[in-house]
């Protein structure tokens, strides 16, 4: 549900959802921002800048009305009250200020309500900008709450649907060249055999939006869409798939390039995935279960990312 009040230049929204899960489970997901990109569809990436266990500062990237926005926020966590208050320190235009609260209310041993409050102001209070922010806040809040409701309805099985893994390759070549290969994804159709098509836009330096067709070992083609945030200063790229194959409810990852002991570098592909249980038998055949889906996704993603790392290795070592 949602309702809005406007008083002067301050605009307020309220969104709520009820979930079949204990209040502490719901609060735990809201408190753990490291996994927000996996659990909340609009969220692309979160960097924790500071934390003392009660107060934390975050840098966040998320989609809003089809655009990628970034801001810095401060959060105050109160586990005993199951409440988290937040306030943006640096907002993205047209937002002038934004804050609010997450409040979890226990309705029973395995039933709870999550309330999400927002208050915001808009630069110049232009009606068109106010409407844009209201629409983005409403759309993102609904997506976040609905996805959380779905996730926690099967909270006992949730951890079994989440998997994280990584693959690494040692490279005797310059780190800058390895990073350049990974960052220049627009050239992958020429350089990476399993990439059939890739369309990339970079309206803001370091923030890439891309659509890609990849071919698997059985010859099938999967189309994905992703947002990538590049950090050249520490040779790291993080990404979130905004359109995923059938077996995956969410997929996030990162590429890292770090110095190796004795010289050279180690390039690593990290993946985190939330599986969809419902289509497993349809995709993998009758009798397939979560364990088989975990193995299938691990092998498919690992094979493709390792192939990309080996091509980055050849690219870097040829220069060396």
Buried (B, 14 or more C-beta within 10 A) or exposed (E): EBEEEEEEEEBBBBBBBBBBBBBEBBBBBBBEBEBBBBBBBBBBBBBEEEEEEEEBBBBBBBBBEEBBBBBBBBBEBBBEEBBBBBBBEEBBEBBBBBBBBBBBBBEEEBBBBBBBBBBBBBEEBEEEBBEBBBEBBBBBBBBBBEBBBEBBEEBEEBEEBBBEBBBBBBBEBBBBBBBBBBBEBBBBBEBBEBBBEBEBEBEEEEBBBBBBBBBBEEEEEBEBBBBBBBBEEEBBBBBBBBEBBEBBBBBBBBBBBEEBEEEBBBBBBBBBBBBBBEBBBEEBEEEBEBEBBBEBBBEBBBBBBBBBBEBBBEBBBEEE
